[in-house]
Amino acid sequence: MPRRGAFPVGVAGTVIGLATFFALLGYYGDVTGFLWASNNNPRMVAHLESLVGGSVIQIDGTGHDGQYFFLQANDPWLLNPSPGLEFLDFPTYRAQRMLYPVVAGLGGLLGPSEILWGLVLTNIVAMGAGSWGLGRLAASMGMSRWLGLAFALNPGMIFELAIDGGSLLGWALAVWGLVAVSEQRWVVGAALLAGAVLARETMLLVAVGAFAFLWLIDRRLRPSVFVAPVLAGGLWWLIVRWHLESLPKPSGAETLALPFRGLWMGVSNWVSTGGLNLALGVLVIFCAAVIVGSTVLRPNLLAWATVGFVPLILILHPAVTVGGLNVTRAMAPVLSAALVLVLGRRAFAGSVGPAPP
């Protein structure tokens, strides 16, 4: 398929992103609503308002990712951690996910008011780019390019847009990394996967899966696919701890827990609350089963690149699993990949991947 053959899918994905944005903007009433700033932390809200020069829409509870990414985007290179980054709930954990705030703030060139829009626009562009890349990958596997819309219509990605989350950029880069790998452009693929890891550390699972699949089909190692993401993530890990050594370092980030504890509590909550929570929970479990089955029975690049997220659900913290939308964010690559394989009738039919060189 021509390299630009899936571009219309990217346009459609961007339109979905824009439609979602305008619907949410009407609901929030202001672009600051995407920050999901918590009214439980008046000091942080006061700091946010001092940056934007006006009031910030607040929500009940602990808030969400947007408020933290906004603070990071105002100091993306961690040069002046206090004030600002001291308000992060888990500073080193949050700062590890650096690429989204760097891109949204143009590396520190934008002011706070512009960053508010940069966060949203980056995610809209990522929604279109991810759809384009997934459509191109689907077409290379003999399926309809329009299956790439499984990226933009993924509930986890829609929720990421709603809260200024960084997974949209991370998964979009990972998808394009897989496209490059499928076309045997190893250096480009390694660079894109490294960027994905800098956006969200769990995207390392995509690199590991792709590396393993490449070895599976021709027994030849492609170390750059795995090494580059590890080095990029590891180097930034060291930089984060060097720059933030003066800030509090909470011992955990409420993302992981003992095996099955979070899943059990999540399933219990899905069943008791029903409705959307239950529907999304069932969708996640179904998609996880599809990816495992496809990986084992009919190996393909997309399944192998996302199967690493399946065991992750077994150790997710209850804070992540009890909410259906939250768990779709954590498992977003599994949802996109499984929907492509199922709707493209390739879930258990035929090995698909880059041909051995």
C-alpha positions as CSV (number, residue, x, y, z in Angstrom):
1,M,0.0,0.0,0.0
2,P,1.3,3.5,-0.8
3,R,2.8,5.2,2.2
4,R,0.2,7.9,2.1
5,G,-2.7,5.5,1.5
6,A,-4.0,5.6,5.0
7,F,-3.8,9.4,5.3
8,P,-7.6,9.8,5.0
9,V,-7.9,7.7,8.1
10,G,-5.6,10.2,9.9
11,V,-7.9,13.0,8.8
12,A,-10.9,11.2,10.1
13,G,-9.1,10.5,13.4
14,T,-8.3,14.2,13.7
15,V,-12.0,15.1,13.0
16,I,-13.0,12.7,15.8
17,G,-10.5,14.4,18.1
18,L,-11.8,17.9,17.2
19,A,-15.4,16.8,17.7
20,T,-14.5,15.3,21.1
21,F,-12.6,18.5,22.0
22,F,-15.5,20.9,21.1
23,A,-18.0,18.7,22.9
24,L,-15.9,18.6,26.0
25,L,-15.1,22.3,25.8
26,G,-18.9,23.0,25.8
27,Y,-19.3,20.8,28.8
28,Y,-16.4,22.2,30.8
29,G,-17.1,25.8,29.7
30,D,-13.4,26.6,29.6
31,V,-10.1,25.1,28.3
32,T,-8.9,24.9,31.9
33,G,-11.5,22.1,32.5
34,F,-9.1,19.8,30.6
35,L,-6.7,20.1,33.5
36,W,-9.1,18.3,35.9
37,A,-7.6,20.4,38.8
38,S,-8.5,19.1,42.2
39,N,-10.4,21.3,44.7
40,N,-8.7,19.2,47.4
41,N,-5.5,21.0,46.9
42,P,-6.1,24.8,47.3
43,R,-2.4,25.7,47.2
44,M,-1.9,24.0,43.9
45,V,-5.0,25.5,42.5
46,A,-3.8,29.0,43.6
47,H,-0.5,28.3,41.9
48,L,-2.3,27.2,38.7
49,E,-4.4,30.3,38.7
50,S,-1.3,32.5,39.2
51,L,0.2,30.9,36.1
52,V,-2.8,31.3,33.8
53,G,-3.8,34.7,35.2
54,G,-7.4,33.7,36.0
55,S,-9.7,31.2,37.6
56,V,-9.3,27.5,36.9
57,I,-12.2,25.0,36.7
58,Q,-12.0,22.6,39.6
59,I,-13.4,19.1,40.2
60,D,-14.2,17.2,43.3
61,G,-11.7,14.5,44.4
62,T,-8.1,14.1,43.5
63,G,-8.2,15.5,40.0
64,H,-6.3,13.9,37.2
65,D,-3.2,14.0,34.9
66,G,-3.8,17.3,33.2
67,Q,-3.0,19.5,36.2
68,Y,0.4,17.7,36.6
69,F,1.3,17.8,32.9
70,F,0.5,21.5,32.8
71,L,2.9,22.1,35.7
72,Q,5.6,20.0,34.0
73,A,5.1,21.9,30.7
74,N,6.0,25.1,32.4
75,D,9.3,23.6,33.4
76,P,9.8,20.6,31.0
77,W,13.5,20.2,31.6
78,L,13.1,20.3,35.4
79,L,15.4,23.3,35.7
80,N,13.5,25.0,38.5
81,P,11.5,22.3,40.4
82,S,10.3,24.7,43.2
83,P,7.8,26.2,42.9
84,G,5.6,24.2,40.6
85,L,6.8,20.6,40.4
86,E,6.6,20.4,44.2
87,F,2.8,20.2,43.7
88,L,3.1,16.9,41.8
89,D,1.6,14.1,43.8
90,F,4.5,11.7,42.8
91,P,7.2,13.9,41.4
92,T,9.7,11.4,40.0
93,Y,6.9,9.2,38.6
94,R,5.2,12.1,36.9
95,A,8.4,13.6,35.6
96,Q,9.4,10.3,34.0
97,R,6.7,11.0,31.4
98,M,8.4,14.0,29.9
99,L,7.7,14.0,26.2
100,Y,4.1,15.2,26.2
101,P,4.7,18.3,28.3
102,V,7.9,19.0,26.3
103,V,5.9,18.9,23.0
104,A,2.9,20.7,24.3
105,G,5.0,23.6,25.6
106,L,7.4,23.6,22.7
107,G,10.3,22.8,25.0
108,G,9.6,25.6,27.3
109,L,9.1,28.3,24.7
110,L,5.3,28.8,25.4
111,G,3.8,30.6,28.3
112,P,1.2,29.2,30.6
113,S,-1.9,30.4,28.6
114,E,-0.5,28.9,25.4
115,I,0.4,25.7,27.1
116,L,-3.3,25.2,28.0
117,W,-4.0,25.0,24.3
118,G,-0.8,23.2,23.5
119,L,-1.8,20.2,25.7
120,V,-5.1,19.9,23.9
121,L,-3.8,20.4,20.4
122,T,-1.0,17.9,20.9
123,N,-3.5,15.3,21.8
124,I,-5.8,16.1,18.8
125,V,-2.8,15.8,16.5
126,A,-1.7,12.6,18.2
127,M,-5.3,11.2,17.7
128,G,-5.1,11.8,14.0
129,A,-1.5,10.6,13.6
130,G,-2.2,7.4,15.6
131,S,-5.2,6.6,13.5
132,W,-3.2,7.2,10.3
133,G,-0.4,4.9,11.6
134,L,-2.7,2.2,12.8
135,G,-4.5,2.3,9.5
136,R,-1.3,2.0,7.6
137,L,-0.2,-1.0,9.8
138,A,-3.6,-2.6,9.3
139,A,-3.3,-2.2,5.5
140,S,0.1,-3.8,5.5
141,M,-1.4,-6.8,7.2
142,G,-4.0,-7.1,4.5
143,M,-6.9,-5.4,6.3
144,S,-8.9,-2.3,5.7
145,R,-7.0,0.9,6.4
146,W,-10.2,2.3,8.1
147,L,-9.5,-0.1,11.0
148,G,-7.0,2.5,12.0
149,L,-10.0,4.4,13.6
150,A,-9.7,1.8,16.4
151,F,-7.1,4.3,17.7
152,A,-9.4,7.4,17.8
153,L,-12.5,5.5,18.9
154,N,-10.6,3.7,21.7
155,P,-12.4,4.8,25.0
156,G,-9.0,5.0,26.7
157,M,-7.7,7.5,24.1
158,I,-10.9,9.6,24.3
159,F,-10.6,9.8,28.0
160,E,-6.9,10.8,27.7
161,L,-8.0,13.7,25.5
162,A,-10.6,14.7,28.1
163,I,-8.0,14.9,30.9
164,D,-4.9,16.2,29.0
165,G,-3.3,12.8,29.4
166,G,0.0,11.7,27.8
167,S,-0.9,8.3,26.6
168,L,-2.2,9.5,23.2
169,L,1.2,10.8,22.2
170,G,2.9,7.7,23.6
171,W,0.7,5.2,21.8
172,A,0.7,7.2,18.6
173,L,4.5,7.1,18.6
174,A,4.5,3.4,19.4
175,V,2.1,2.7,16.5
176,W,4.4,4.5,14.1
177,G,7.3,2.7,15.6
178,L,5.6,-0.6,14.6
179,V,4.9,0.8,11.1
180,A,8.6,1.4,10.7
181,V,9.5,-2.0,12.1
182,S,7.0,-3.7,9.7
183,E,8.8,-1.8,6.8
184,Q,12.2,-2.9,8.2
185,R,13.3,0.7,8.9
186,W,15.0,-0.3,12.1
187,V,16.6,3.0,13.1
188,V,13.4,5.0,12.6
189,G,11.4,2.4,14.4
190,A,13.9,2.4,17.4
191,A,13.7,6.2,17.6
192,L,9.9,6.3,17.5
193,L,9.7,3.6,20.2
194,A,12.2,5.5,22.3
195,G,10.0,8.6,22.0
196,A,7.0,6.5,23.0
197,V,8.8,5.3,26.2
198,L,9.6,8.9,27.1
199,A,5.9,9.7,26.8
200,R,4.7,6.8,28.9
201,E,7.2,4.2,30.3
202,T,4.8,1.3,29.8
203,M,5.3,1.7,26.0
204,L,8.5,-0.2,26.6
205,L,6.3,-3.3,26.5
206,V,5.6,-2.5,22.8
207,A,9.3,-2.4,22.1
208,V,9.9,-5.7,23.9
209,G,7.1,-7.4,22.1
210,A,8.2,-6.1,18.7
211,F,11.8,-7.2,19.4
212,A,10.6,-10.7,20.4
213,F,8.4,-11.0,17.3
214,L,11.2,-10.1,15.0
215,W,13.4,-12.8,16.6
216,L,10.5,-15.3,16.4
217,I,10.0,-14.9,12.6
218,D,13.7,-15.0,11.5
219,R,15.8,-15.8,14.6
220,R,17.9,-12.7,14.0
221,L,18.2,-10.1,16.7
222,R,17.3,-6.4,16.0
223,P,18.8,-4.9,19.2
224,S,18.1,-1.3,18.3
225,V,14.4,-1.9,18.5
226,F,14.8,-2.7,22.2
227,V,18.0,-1.0,23.3
228,A,17.2,2.5,22.1
229,P,13.9,2.7,24.2
230,V,15.7,1.3,27.2
231,L,18.6,3.7,27.0
232,A,16.3,6.7,26.4
233,G,14.1,5.8,29.3
234,G,17.0,5.0,31.6
235,L,18.9,8.2,30.8
236,W,15.9,10.3,31.6
237,W,15.3,8.3,34.8
238,L,18.7,9.4,36.0
239,I,18.1,13.0,35.0
240,V,14.8,13.1,36.8
241,R,16.3,11.9,40.1
242,W,19.2,14.3,39.8
243,H,17.0,17.4,39.2
244,L,14.3,16.4,41.7
245,E,16.4,15.3,44.5
246,S,15.3,18.2,46.7
247,L,11.6,17.3,46.3
248,P,9.6,14.8,48.3
249,K,9.9,11.3,46.9
250,P,6.7,9.3,47.8
251,S,7.5,5.6,47.8
252,G,4.7,4.7,45.3
253,A,2.4,6.1,42.7
254,E,-0.7,4.0,43.2
255,T,-0.3,2.2,39.9
256,L,0.8,-1.3,40.9
257,A,-0.4,-3.7,43.6
258,L,-0.1,-7.3,44.6
259,P,-1.1,-9.7,41.8
260,F,-4.9,-10.0,41.3
261,R,-5.8,-7.6,44.2
262,G,-6.5,-4.7,41.9
263,L,-8.2,-6.9,39.3
264,W,-10.5,-8.5,41.9
265,M,-11.5,-5.1,43.3
266,G,-12.0,-3.8,39.9
267,V,-14.2,-6.6,38.7
268,S,-16.2,-6.4,41.9
269,N,-16.8,-2.7,41.4
270,W,-17.7,-3.1,37.7
271,V,-20.4,-5.7,38.6
272,S,-21.8,-3.7,41.5
273,T,-22.0,-0.4,39.6
274,G,-23.0,-1.9,36.2
275,G,-23.6,0.4,33.3
276,L,-20.6,2.0,31.6
277,N,-18.1,0.7,34.2
278,L,-19.2,-2.9,33.5
279,A,-19.3,-2.5,29.8
280,L,-15.8,-1.1,29.6
281,G,-14.5,-3.7,32.0
282,V,-15.9,-6.5,29.9
283,L,-14.4,-4.9,26.8
284,V,-11.0,-4.8,28.4
285,I,-11.2,-8.5,29.4
286,F,-12.4,-9.5,26.0
287,C,-9.7,-7.6,24.2
288,A,-7.0,-9.0,26.5
289,A,-8.3,-12.6,25.7
290,V,-8.2,-11.8,21.9
291,I,-4.6,-10.6,22.1
292,V,-3.4,-13.6,24.1
293,G,-5.2,-16.0,21.7
294,S,-3.8,-14.3,18.6
295,T,-0.2,-14.2,20.1
296,V,-0.3,-17.9,20.8
297,L,-2.3,-19.3,17.9
298,R,-1.4,-17.0,15.0
299,P,1.5,-14.7,15.8
300,N,1.5,-11.3,14.3
301,L,3.4,-8.1,15.1
302,L,0.4,-6.2,16.5
303,A,-0.5,-8.9,18.9
304,W,3.0,-9.5,20.1
305,A,3.6,-5.8,20.5
306,T,0.7,-5.4,22.9
307,V,0.5,-8.8,24.7
308,G,2.8,-7.4,27.4
309,F,0.0,-5.2,28.6
310,V,-2.1,-8.3,29.4
311,P,-0.2,-9.4,32.5
312,L,0.0,-5.8,33.5
313,I,-3.7,-5.8,34.3
314,L,-3.1,-8.5,37.0
315,I,-0.9,-6.1,39.0
316,L,-2.7,-2.8,38.5
317,H,-3.6,-0.9,41.6
318,P,-7.2,-0.7,42.6
319,A,-7.1,3.1,42.1
320,V,-6.7,2.2,38.4
321,T,-8.9,-0.8,38.0
322,V,-12.1,0.2,39.9
323,G,-13.0,2.8,37.2
324,G,-13.8,1.5,33.8
325,L,-12.4,4.5,32.0
326,N,-9.2,4.5,34.0
327,V,-8.5,0.8,33.1
328,T,-9.1,1.5,29.4
329,R,-6.4,4.1,29.6
330,A,-3.9,1.7,31.1
331,M,-4.9,-1.0,28.6
332,A,-5.4,1.3,25.5
333,P,-2.9,-0.5,23.2
334,V,-4.7,-3.8,23.9
335,L,-8.1,-2.4,23.0
336,S,-6.9,-0.8,19.7
337,A,-4.9,-3.9,18.6
338,A,-7.7,-6.4,19.5
339,L,-10.4,-4.4,17.7
340,V,-8.2,-4.2,14.6
341,L,-7.6,-7.9,14.6
342,V,-11.2,-8.9,15.4
343,L,-12.8,-6.5,12.9
344,G,-10.2,-7.3,10.3
345,R,-10.8,-11.1,10.8
346,R,-7.2,-11.6,11.5
347,A,-7.4,-12.4,15.2
348,F,-6.7,-16.1,14.7
349,A,-6.2,-16.4,11.0
350,G,-2.7,-16.1,9.5
351,S,0.7,-15.0,10.7
352,V,1.2,-11.3,9.8
353,G,4.4,-9.4,10.1
354,P,7.4,-8.0,8.3
355,A,9.0,-10.4,6.0
356,P,12.5,-11.6,6.9
357,P,15.2,-9.6,5.1
